[in-house]
Amino acid sequence: MKTPPLTADLTRTTLAVLFIGGLLIGSFFIVQPFLPAIIWSAMLAIATWPLLLGLQRRLWNRRWLAGLVLLFALLIMFMLPFAMAVSTVIEHSGDIAETSRKILSFRIGEPPEWLGRIPLVGSRLVSLWNDVVSAGASQLTDQVMPHMGNVATWLAAQASGLGSLLIQVSLALIITAIFYAKGEVAFTGLLSFAKRLGGDRGVTTIDVAARAVRGVALGVVVTAIVQAVIAGIGLWICGVPFAGLLAAVSFLLSVAQVGPGPVLVPAVVWLYWNDHIWLGSLLAVIALVSLNIDNFLRPFLIQRGGANLPLLLIFVGVIGGMMAFGLVGLFVGPVILAVAYELLVAWIHETPDRS
């Protein structure tokens, strides 16, 4: 039997690799606009899958009904912060207009006496204050107007980003519904791919990734919801304006692992500044509860979610993932670190083959 020339085999292999690489690159560019929504929907489906099965058992074993209930709950969870923000702005539209008029008609008076007594910079601050007073509103407006174009451009970019976010959320919910309907098929295919790629260790990696997603979903997102609800109730009870909007901001800050402190601390100061001593003290106590509840609730929920991982790993994964990948990095970061951690631990404890 004649052996084919080596150059022919090399050419065929090179062309095959180039063809497969071209297919992969082309597929990536085609799927790229949908990747954030696909990742989000996969994370949502994995995190809520046990809840879906539990609802299915209670709803006469009807998967479509359980999926519909969960999708409605997810829709409320995503849209509620936006609805609260919009309703707060509409509710206080008169206050916003009045504040705008006050700002436009505001006139700076003489500098206070204590300003000049500040060591080192007091005289300079007084001179700067007098320059601003003498300049008048018209000159200040002329200095500010050139920068308004940049502000308008920034606002337009943020509005565009908000519209893109809403589109991605809608796509994520649609794809999540598909995962709910065909989840077993997708999971079987993923397990087959992992087993083909890495054998039993590949299957273990899939399980680790799923547990990391559920742990983060419970430990980070649920904790952020609890902190935002406590903060929102405290702001509403104490009569702080824009309580709904501030609660939504508290939720986003809690998800980003910053906490509701940047919202609650200025609110407490504002209450004390306006001589609402009792309300300020009440909000300070509520703020302490909201700021510290994550120290107890997050570890419990992460362990409840099955993520038997170091809390430092989860924390670094959440922060680093958000900095690297944006909001979707909230889940992607911990998953990548969890898989790398488990593979590293398995490799360290693996008994080398000495045969």
C-alpha positions as CSV (number, residue, x, y, z in Angstrom):
1,M,0.0,0.0,0.0
2,K,1.3,3.3,-1.0
3,T,1.8,5.9,1.7
4,P,0.6,9.5,0.8
5,P,3.3,12.1,0.7
6,L,3.9,14.0,3.9
7,T,3.5,17.4,2.2
8,A,-0.1,16.4,1.1
9,D,-1.0,15.5,4.7
10,L,0.5,18.7,6.0
11,T,-1.4,20.8,3.5
12,R,-4.7,19.0,4.2
13,T,-4.2,19.4,8.0
14,T,-3.3,23.1,7.6
15,L,-6.3,23.8,5.4
16,A,-8.6,21.9,7.8
17,V,-7.3,23.9,10.8
18,L,-7.7,27.2,8.9
19,F,-11.2,26.3,7.9
20,I,-12.2,25.3,11.4
21,G,-10.6,28.5,12.8
22,G,-12.4,30.6,10.2
23,L,-15.7,29.0,11.2
24,L,-15.1,29.6,14.9
25,I,-14.1,33.3,14.3
26,G,-17.1,33.9,12.0
27,S,-19.4,32.2,14.5
28,F,-18.0,34.4,17.3
29,F,-18.6,37.6,15.4
30,I,-22.1,36.5,14.5
31,V,-23.0,35.6,18.1
32,Q,-21.1,38.5,19.7
33,P,-24.0,41.0,19.9
34,F,-26.0,38.3,21.8
35,L,-23.2,37.1,24.1
36,P,-24.1,39.3,27.1
37,A,-27.8,38.2,26.9
38,I,-26.8,34.6,26.5
39,I,-24.4,34.7,29.4
40,W,-26.9,36.5,31.6
41,S,-29.7,34.0,30.7
42,A,-27.4,31.0,31.3
43,M,-26.5,32.4,34.8
44,L,-30.2,33.1,35.6
45,A,-31.2,29.6,34.4
46,I,-28.5,27.9,36.5
47,A,-29.2,30.0,39.6
48,T,-32.9,29.5,39.5
49,W,-33.1,25.9,38.2
50,P,-33.8,24.3,41.6
51,L,-36.5,26.8,42.2
52,L,-38.0,26.0,38.7
53,L,-38.1,22.3,39.5
54,G,-39.7,23.0,42.9
55,L,-42.4,25.2,41.3
56,Q,-43.0,22.5,38.6
57,R,-43.7,19.9,41.3
58,R,-46.2,22.3,43.0
59,L,-47.9,23.4,39.7
60,W,-49.2,20.0,38.6
61,N,-45.8,19.1,36.9
62,R,-46.3,21.8,34.2
63,R,-42.9,23.2,33.2
64,W,-44.4,26.0,31.1
65,L,-46.4,27.3,34.1
66,A,-43.4,27.2,36.4
67,G,-41.3,28.9,33.9
68,L,-43.9,31.6,33.3
69,V,-44.1,32.3,37.1
70,L,-40.3,32.5,37.4
71,L,-40.0,34.8,34.3
72,F,-42.6,37.1,35.8
73,A,-40.6,37.3,39.0
74,L,-37.4,38.0,37.2
75,L,-39.1,40.7,35.1
76,I,-40.3,42.4,38.3
77,M,-36.8,42.1,39.8
78,F,-35.1,43.7,36.8
79,M,-37.8,46.4,36.1
80,L,-38.6,47.4,39.7
81,P,-35.5,49.6,40.2
82,F,-36.2,51.4,36.9
83,A,-39.9,51.8,37.8
84,M,-39.0,53.1,41.3
85,A,-36.6,55.6,39.8
86,V,-39.0,56.9,37.2
87,S,-41.9,57.1,39.6
88,T,-39.7,59.0,42.1
89,V,-38.6,61.5,39.4
90,I,-42.3,62.0,38.3
91,E,-43.5,62.4,41.9
92,H,-40.9,65.0,42.7
93,S,-40.9,66.8,39.3
94,G,-42.3,69.9,41.0
95,D,-39.5,69.9,43.6
96,I,-36.9,69.4,40.8
97,A,-38.2,72.4,38.9
98,E,-38.3,74.5,42.0
99,T,-34.8,73.5,42.9
100,S,-33.7,74.4,39.3
101,R,-35.2,77.9,39.6
102,K,-33.6,78.4,43.0
103,I,-30.2,77.4,41.5
104,L,-30.6,79.8,38.6
105,S,-31.7,82.7,40.9
106,F,-29.1,81.9,43.6
107,R,-26.9,84.8,44.5
108,I,-23.7,84.4,46.5
109,G,-23.4,86.7,49.5
110,E,-20.4,88.0,51.4
111,P,-17.8,85.3,52.5
112,P,-18.3,84.1,56.1
113,E,-15.9,85.3,58.8
114,W,-14.6,81.8,59.6
115,L,-13.5,81.3,56.0
116,G,-10.7,83.9,56.4
117,R,-9.5,82.3,59.6
118,I,-8.6,78.9,57.9
119,P,-4.8,78.5,58.3
120,L,-2.7,78.8,55.1
121,V,-5.5,79.0,52.6
122,G,-8.1,81.3,54.3
123,S,-7.1,84.6,52.5
124,R,-6.9,82.8,49.2
125,L,-10.4,81.3,49.6
126,V,-11.8,84.7,50.6
127,S,-10.2,86.3,47.5
128,L,-11.6,83.5,45.3
129,W,-15.1,84.0,46.9
130,N,-15.0,87.7,46.2
131,D,-14.0,87.1,42.6
132,V,-17.0,84.8,42.1
133,V,-19.3,87.4,43.7
134,S,-17.9,90.2,41.5
135,A,-18.1,88.1,38.4
136,G,-21.9,87.9,38.5
137,A,-24.2,85.3,37.1
138,S,-23.7,86.2,33.5
139,Q,-20.0,85.8,33.5
140,L,-20.2,82.5,35.3
141,T,-22.8,81.3,32.8
142,D,-20.4,82.3,29.9
143,Q,-17.7,80.2,31.6
144,V,-20.0,77.2,32.2
145,M,-21.7,77.1,28.8
146,P,-18.7,75.7,26.8
147,H,-18.8,72.6,29.0
148,M,-22.5,72.0,28.6
149,G,-21.9,70.4,25.3
150,N,-19.8,67.7,26.9
151,V,-22.5,67.2,29.6
152,A,-25.2,66.8,26.9
153,T,-23.0,64.3,25.1
154,W,-22.5,62.3,28.3
155,L,-26.2,62.3,29.1
156,A,-27.0,61.1,25.5
157,A,-24.4,58.3,25.9
158,Q,-25.9,57.3,29.2
159,A,-29.4,57.3,27.7
160,S,-28.2,55.1,24.8
161,G,-26.5,52.8,27.3
162,L,-29.8,52.5,29.3
163,G,-31.7,51.6,26.1
164,S,-29.1,49.0,25.2
165,L,-29.3,47.6,28.7
166,L,-33.1,47.3,28.4
167,I,-32.7,45.5,25.1
168,Q,-30.2,43.1,26.6
169,V,-32.5,42.4,29.6
170,S,-35.4,41.6,27.2
171,L,-33.2,39.3,25.2
172,A,-31.9,37.6,28.3
173,L,-35.4,36.9,29.5
174,I,-36.4,35.4,26.2
175,I,-33.3,33.1,26.1
176,T,-33.9,32.2,29.7
177,A,-37.4,31.0,28.8
178,I,-35.8,28.8,26.1
179,F,-33.4,27.4,28.7
180,Y,-36.3,26.7,31.0
181,A,-38.0,24.7,28.3
182,K,-34.9,22.9,27.0
183,G,-32.6,23.0,30.0
184,E,-32.0,19.2,30.2
185,V,-31.0,19.0,26.5
186,A,-28.5,21.9,26.9
187,F,-27.1,20.5,30.1
188,T,-26.7,17.0,28.5
189,G,-24.8,18.5,25.6
190,L,-22.6,20.6,27.9
191,L,-21.8,17.5,30.0
192,S,-20.9,15.5,26.9
193,F,-18.6,18.3,25.7
194,A,-16.9,18.6,29.1
195,K,-16.4,14.8,29.3
196,R,-15.0,14.7,25.8
197,L,-12.7,17.6,26.7
198,G,-11.5,16.6,30.2
199,G,-13.1,13.3,31.2
200,D,-14.4,13.0,34.7
201,R,-12.6,16.2,35.7
202,G,-14.4,18.1,33.0
203,V,-17.8,16.9,34.4
204,T,-16.6,18.0,37.9
205,T,-15.7,21.4,36.5
206,I,-19.3,21.9,35.2
207,D,-20.6,21.1,38.7
208,V,-18.2,23.5,40.3
209,A,-19.3,26.3,37.9
210,A,-23.0,25.7,38.5
211,R,-22.4,25.8,42.3
212,A,-20.4,29.0,42.0
213,V,-23.2,30.6,40.0
214,R,-25.9,29.6,42.6
215,G,-23.7,30.7,45.5
216,V,-23.1,34.1,44.0
217,A,-26.8,34.5,43.0
218,L,-27.9,33.8,46.6
219,G,-25.0,35.4,48.4
220,V,-24.5,38.6,46.5
221,V,-27.8,39.4,44.7
222,V,-30.1,38.3,47.5
223,T,-28.0,40.2,50.1
224,A,-28.0,43.3,47.9
225,I,-31.8,43.1,47.7
226,V,-32.1,42.8,51.5
227,Q,-29.8,45.7,52.0
228,A,-31.6,47.9,49.5
229,V,-35.0,47.0,51.0
230,I,-33.8,47.9,54.5
231,A,-32.3,51.2,53.2
232,G,-35.4,52.1,51.2
233,I,-37.7,51.5,54.1
234,G,-35.5,53.6,56.4
235,L,-35.3,56.5,53.9
236,W,-39.1,56.4,53.3
237,I,-39.9,56.3,57.1
238,C,-37.5,59.2,57.7
239,G,-39.0,61.3,54.9
240,V,-35.9,61.5,52.8
241,P,-36.7,62.8,49.3
242,F,-36.3,60.4,46.3
243,A,-36.4,57.3,48.6
244,G,-37.3,55.0,45.7
245,L,-34.5,56.2,43.5
246,L,-32.0,56.1,46.4
247,A,-33.1,52.5,47.2
248,A,-32.4,51.5,43.6
249,V,-29.0,53.1,43.8
250,S,-28.3,51.3,47.1
251,F,-29.1,48.0,45.3
252,L,-26.6,48.7,42.5
253,L,-24.0,49.7,45.0
254,S,-24.6,46.6,47.1
255,V,-24.3,44.4,44.1
256,A,-21.0,46.1,43.3
257,Q,-19.9,45.2,46.9
258,V,-19.7,48.9,47.8
259,G,-22.8,48.8,50.0
260,P,-25.5,51.3,50.7
261,G,-23.2,53.6,52.7
262,P,-22.7,56.2,50.0
263,V,-26.5,56.7,50.0
264,L,-27.3,56.3,53.7
265,V,-24.5,58.4,55.3
266,P,-25.3,61.6,53.3
267,A,-29.0,61.1,54.1
268,V,-28.2,60.9,57.8
269,V,-26.0,64.0,57.6
270,W,-28.8,65.8,55.7
271,L,-31.4,65.0,58.4
272,Y,-29.1,66.2,61.2
273,W,-28.3,69.3,59.1
274,N,-32.0,70.1,58.9
275,D,-32.4,69.7,62.7
276,H,-34.3,66.3,62.4
277,I,-32.3,64.8,65.3
278,W,-34.6,61.9,66.1
279,L,-35.1,61.0,62.4
280,G,-31.4,61.2,61.8
281,S,-30.7,59.0,64.8
282,L,-33.3,56.5,63.6
283,L,-31.8,56.4,60.1
284,A,-28.3,56.0,61.5
285,V,-29.5,52.8,63.4
286,I,-31.2,51.5,60.2
287,A,-28.0,52.3,58.2
288,L,-25.9,50.3,60.7
289,V,-28.2,47.3,60.2
290,S,-28.2,47.6,56.4
291,L,-24.4,48.1,56.3
292,N,-23.5,45.2,58.5
293,I,-26.2,42.6,57.7
294,D,-24.1,41.4,54.7
295,N,-21.3,40.2,57.0
296,F,-23.7,37.5,58.4
297,L,-26.2,37.0,55.5
298,R,-23.8,36.6,52.6
299,P,-21.6,33.7,53.9
300,F,-24.7,31.9,55.0
301,L,-26.4,32.2,51.6
302,I,-23.2,31.4,49.7
303,Q,-22.9,28.1,51.7
304,R,-26.6,27.5,51.2
305,G,-26.1,27.8,47.5
306,G,-23.6,24.9,47.6
307,A,-20.5,27.0,46.7
308,N,-18.0,25.4,49.0
309,L,-15.4,28.1,48.1
310,P,-13.3,30.6,50.2
311,L,-15.2,33.9,50.7
312,L,-12.1,35.8,49.6
313,L,-12.3,34.0,46.2
314,I,-15.9,34.9,45.8
315,F,-15.2,38.6,46.8
316,V,-12.3,38.9,44.4
317,G,-14.2,37.2,41.6
318,V,-17.2,39.5,42.0
319,I,-15.2,42.8,42.1
320,G,-12.6,41.7,39.5
321,G,-15.2,40.3,37.3
322,M,-17.3,43.5,37.3
323,M,-14.1,45.6,36.6
324,A,-13.1,43.3,33.7
325,F,-16.4,42.3,32.1
326,G,-18.9,44.8,33.4
327,L,-22.1,43.8,35.2
328,V,-22.1,40.3,33.7
329,G,-18.8,39.8,35.4
330,L,-20.7,39.6,38.7
331,F,-21.2,35.9,37.8
332,V,-18.4,35.3,35.2
333,G,-15.6,36.4,37.6
334,P,-16.5,34.0,40.4
335,V,-17.1,31.1,38.0
336,I,-13.7,31.5,36.3
337,L,-11.9,31.7,39.7
338,A,-13.9,28.9,41.1
339,V,-13.1,26.6,38.2
340,A,-9.4,27.6,38.3
341,Y,-9.3,27.0,42.1
342,E,-10.9,23.6,41.9
343,L,-8.6,22.5,39.1
344,L,-5.6,23.7,41.0
345,V,-6.6,21.9,44.2
346,A,-7.3,18.7,42.3
347,W,-3.9,18.9,40.6
348,I,-2.1,19.6,44.0
349,H,-3.8,16.6,45.7
350,E,-3.5,14.3,42.7
351,T,-1.2,11.3,43.3
352,P,1.5,11.3,40.6
353,D,1.8,8.1,38.5
354,R,5.2,6.7,39.1
355,S,4.9,3.7,36.8
